[in-house]
Amino acid sequence: MIRRLASLSIAAIATCATALLLACGGDSSTSPSASGTVSVALTDAPFAFDAVARADLFVVRIDAKLAETDSADADAGKDDDSNSNTDPSRGWITIAAPNASFNLLDLQNGTTTNLAQVTLPTGTYRGFRLILDVAKSSITLTDGTVLNGANGGIKFPSAGRSGIKISLTKPFAVVSGSSQMVIDFDLGHSFVMRGNNIAKNGLIFKPEIRATATEETGGIAGTVHATVQTGAAVPNASIEILKAGTALSDTISANVIATTKSDSLGAYKVLWLQPSTYAVRATPPTSLNSQPVLVASVTVTSGKTTTGTDIVLP
């Protein structure tokens, strides 16, 4: 089977078989005589801060195994690049090793970049992690200021590498056939402002990465306008996909499903959402004297992007 691990909402994308819809959550044993092919790609759910020009993250590798993992397990052995293990039932195996930096702001609105393609034993995989080299990662602001761990602009959990757990919406199976899954590294969630001034106070790194099979998902798309429906397009508006029933003034981070921002034409698109009903909140950029707006109910179905979810900022 071909699996395309994409995102870093990074999104890493993974493809899994069409049969994944039936196989997820099944037997976790591997077949010694069978294997599937996994291709790995990278994309991003756009960064939510309009003061940011670049978000360069250095991805060392992406690992997988059959067993479930937790944050401590994902961080263990992060410096071992030997890739000597080939049995996912015994521990981590490497499925992509780009060892390269990616500007995640180039990977927005469904754009991905392929990282690798490998052959894996068939079976149901429940553990994924991303190894990030924080010493080679940075955020560049629009005024040219560079924030990183060395200058204190970003508070990373360690000075070297970080092993980050990837949360799966469901376990997924490597079987014959082909489909696609996105591993979504949401920058809007993963970098938290300290105070109300990025340049002065910097950021705290609290990574949130999720993964889901793309054939099970849909999306929401629309445009952001000023004053009236036919008003000027609003670029750099922060867009949040929220749990249904979330209020406009709600500040609970657990209610935020995904984040993005409008492009230069005021358009936005959030992909790889599980079928459900969501609320959409738009917050204007700091340069615009407007108020946030909430679209209370948008329904997402599998295999379809719900278009026309337009927002007017008063």
Long-range contacts (C-beta under 8 A, 24 or more apart in sequence): 1-36, 1-37, 1-38, 1-122, 1-174, 1-175, 1-176, 1-177, 1-178, 1-179, 2-36, 2-37, 2-38, 2-39, 2-117, 2-178, 3-36, 3-37, 3-38, 3-39, 3-120, 3-172, 3-174, 3-178, 3-179, 3-180, 3-181, 4-38, 4-39, 4-40, 4-41, 4-114, 4-180, 4-181, 5-38, 5-39, 5-40, 5-41, 5-62, 5-95, 5-96, 5-115, 5-128, 5-181, 5-183, 5-211, 6-40, 6-41, 6-42, 6-43, 6-112, 6-180, 6-181, 6-182, 6-183, 6-214, 7-41, 7-42, 7-43, 7-44, 7-45, 7-107, 7-112, 7-182, 7-183, 7-184, 7-185, 7-272, 8-42, 8-43, 8-44, 8-57, 8-59, 8-102, 8-104, 8-107, 8-130, 8-183, 8-184, 8-185, 8-209, 9-44, 9-45, 9-182, 9-184, 9-185, 9-186, 9-210, 9-258, 9-259, 9-260, 9-270, 9-271, 9-272, 10-42, 10-43, 10-44, 10-57, 10-59, 10-102, 10-104, 10-107, 10-130, 10-183, 10-184, 10-185, 10-209, 11-42, 11-43, 11-44, 11-45, 11-107, 11-112, 11-182, 11-183, 11-184, 11-185, 11-272, 12-40, 12-41, 12-42, 12-62, 12-96, 12-115, 12-130, 12-166, 12-182, 12-183, 12-185, 12-209, 12-211, 13-40, 13-41, 13-42, 13-43, 13-112, 13-180, 13-181, 13-182, 13-183, 13-214, 14-38, 14-40, 14-172, 14-180, 14-181, 14-182, 14-183, 14-211, 15-39, 15-178, 15-179, 15-180, 15-181, 16-172, 16-173, 16-174, 16-175, 16-179, 16-180, 16-181, 16-213, 17-173, 17-174, 17-175, 17-176, 17-177, 17-178, 17-179, 18-177, 18-178, 18-179, 18-215, 19-173, 19-175, 19-176, 19-177, 20-172, 20-173, 20-175, 20-179, 20-181, 20-213, 20-215, 21-213, 21-215, 21-216, 23-124, 23-172, 23-173, 23-175, 24-124, 24-170, 24-171, 24-172, 24-173, 24-213, 25-124, 25-170, 25-171, 26-124, 26-173, 27-123, 27-124, 28-66, 28-67, 28-89, 28-123, 28-124, 28-126, 28-171, 29-66, 29-89, 29-123, 30-66, 30-87, 30-88, 30-89, 30-121, 30-122, 30-123, 31-121, 31-122, 31-123, 32-121, 34-121, 34-122, 35-119, 35-120, 35-121, 35-122, 35-174, 36-119, 36-120, 36-121, 36-122, 36-174, 36-175, 36-176, 37-117, 37-118, 37-119, 37-120, 38-64, 38-95, 38-117, 38-118, 38-119, 38-120, 38-174, 39-114, 39-115, 39-116, 39-117, 39-118, 40-95, 40-96, 40-98, 40-114, 40-115, 40-116, 40-117, 40-118, 41-112, 41-113, 41-114, 41-115, 42-98, 42-102, 42-107, 42-112, 42-113, 42-114, 42-115, 43-107, 43-108, 43-110, 43-111, 43-112, 43-113, 43-182, 44-104, 44-105, 44-106, 44-107, 44-108, 44-111, 44-185, 44-187, 45-108, 45-184, 45-185, 45-186, 45-187, 45-188, 45-258, 45-259, 45-260, 45-270, 46-105, 46-108, 46-109, 46-187, 46-188, 46-259, 46-260, 46-261, 47-104, 47-105, 47-187, 47-188, 47-191, 47-261, 48-187, 48-188, 48-238, 48-240, 48-259, 48-260, 48-261, 49-188, 49-191, 49-193, 49-198, 49-238, 50-142, 50-236, 50-238, 50-261, 50-285, 50-286, 50-287, 51-141, 51-142, 51-143, 51-198, 51-199, 51-286, 52-105, 52-139, 52-140, 52-141, 52-142, 52-198, 53-105, 53-140, 53-141, 53-142, 54-103, 54-105, 54-138, 54-139, 54-140, 55-103, 55-104, 55-105, 55-139, 55-140, 55-187, 55-191, 56-101, 56-102, 56-103, 56-104, 56-137, 56-138, 56-139, 56-140, 57-101, 57-102, 57-104, 57-132, 57-137, 57-185, 58-100, 58-101, 58-102, 58-132, 58-133, 58-134, 58-135, 58-136, 58-137, 59-98, 59-99, 59-100, 59-101, 59-102, 59-115, 59-130, 59-131, 59-132, 59-133, 60-97, 60-98, 60-99, 60-131, 60-132, 60-133, 60-161, 61-94, 61-96, 61-97, 61-98, 61-99, 61-130, 61-131, 62-94, 62-95, 62-96, 62-97, 62-115, 62-128, 62-129, 62-130, 62-131, 62-166, 62-183, 63-92, 63-93, 63-94, 63-95, 63-128, 63-129, 63-131, 64-88, 64-92, 64-93, 64-95, 64-120, 64-125, 64-127, 64-128, 64-129, 65-89, 65-91, 65-92, 65-93, 65-125, 65-126, 65-127, 66-123, 66-124, 66-125, 66-126, 66-127, 67-126, 67-127, 68-126, 68-127, 69-126, 69-127, 69-128, 69-129, 69-165, 70-165, 71-165, 73-127, 73-165, 74-127, 74-129, 74-163, 74-164, 74-165, 74-166, 75-162, 75-163, 75-164, 76-163, 77-163, 78-131, 78-161, 78-162, 78-163, 79-160, 79-161, 87-121, 88-120, 88-121, 88-123, 88-125, 89-123, 92-127, 92-129, 93-120, 94-118, 95-120, 101-136, 101-137, 104-185, 104-187, 108-260, 108-263, 109-260, 109-263, 109-267, 109-268, 109-269, 109-271, 110-219, 110-269, 110-271, 120-174, 121-174, 122-173, 122-174, 122-175, 122-176, 123-173, 123-174, 124-171, 124-172, 124-173, 125-171, 125-172, 125-173, 125-174, 126-168, 126-171, 128-165, 128-166, 128-168, 128-183, 128-211, 129-163, 129-164, 129-165, 129-166, 130-163, 130-164, 130-166, 130-183, 130-185, 130-209, 131-161, 131-162, 131-163, 131-164, 132-161, 132-162, 132-163, 132-164, 132-207, 133-160, 133-161, 134-158, 134-159, 134-160, 134-161, 134-162, 134-205, 135-159, 135-160, 135-161, 139-191, 139-203, 141-198, 141-199, 143-199, 145-199, 147-198, 147-202, 147-203, 152-202, 153-202, 153-203, 154-191, 154-202, 154-203, 154-204, 154-205, 155-194, 155-202, 155-203, 155-204, 155-205, 156-205, 157-205, 162-205, 162-207, 164-207, 164-209, 165-209, 166-209, 166-210, 166-211, 167-208, 167-209, 167-210, 167-211, 168-210, 168-211, 168-212, 169-210, 169-211, 169-212, 169-213, 169-216, 169-274, 170-212, 170-213, 170-216, 172-213, 179-213, 179-214, 179-215, 180-213, 180-214, 180-215, 181-211, 181-212, 181-213, 181-214, 182-211, 182-212, 182-214, 182-217, 182-271, 182-272, 183-209, 183-210, 183-211, 184-209, 184-210, 184-211, 184-212, 184-258, 184-272, 185-209, 186-210, 186-258, 186-259, 187-259, 188-238, 188-240, 188-256, 188-258, 188-259, 188-260, 189-253, 189-256, 189-259, 212-272, 212-274, 214-271, 214-272, 215-302, 215-303, 216-274, 216-275, 216-302, 217-271, 217-272, 217-273, 217-274, 217-275, 217-300, 217-302, 217-303, 218-271, 218-273, 218-275, 218-300, 218-301, 218-302, 218-303, 218-304, 218-305, 218-306, 219-269, 219-270, 219-271, 219-272, 219-273, 219-300, 219-304, 219-305, 219-306, 220-269, 220-270, 220-273, 220-278, 220-280, 220-298, 220-300, 220-305, 220-306, 220-309, 221-267, 221-268, 221-269, 221-270, 221-305, 221-306, 221-307, 221-308, 221-309, 222-267, 222-268, 222-280, 222-307, 222-308, 222-309, 222-310, 222-311, 223-262, 223-265, 223-266, 223-267, 223-268, 223-310, 223-311, 224-262, 224-266, 224-267, 224-268, 224-282, 224-310, 224-311, 224-312, 224-313, 225-266, 225-310, 225-311, 225-312, 225-313, 226-288, 226-290, 226-312, 226-313, 227-312, 227-313, 227-314, 228-312, 229-310, 229-312, 231-312, 232-266, 233-262, 233-264, 233-265, 233-266, 233-267, 234-262, 234-266, 234-284, 234-285, 234-288, 234-290, 234-313, 235-262, 235-263, 235-264, 235-265, 235-266, 235-285, 236-261, 236-262, 236-285, 236-287, 237-261, 237-262, 237-266, 237-268, 237-282, 237-283, 237-284, 237-285, 237-288, 237-311, 237-313, 238-282, 238-283, 238-285, 239-268, 239-270, 239-280, 239-281, 239-282, 240-280, 240-281, 240-282, 240-283, 241-270, 241-273, 241-278, 241-279, 241-280, 242-278, 242-279, 242-280, 242-281, 243-278, 243-279, 244-276, 244-277, 244-278, 244-279, 244-297, 245-279, 246-279, 246-281, 246-294, 247-294, 248-281, 248-292, 248-293, 248-294, 269-305, 271-305, 273-300, 274-300, 275-300, 275-301, 275-302, 276-300, 280-309, 280-311, 282-311, 282-313, 284-313, 288-313, 290-314
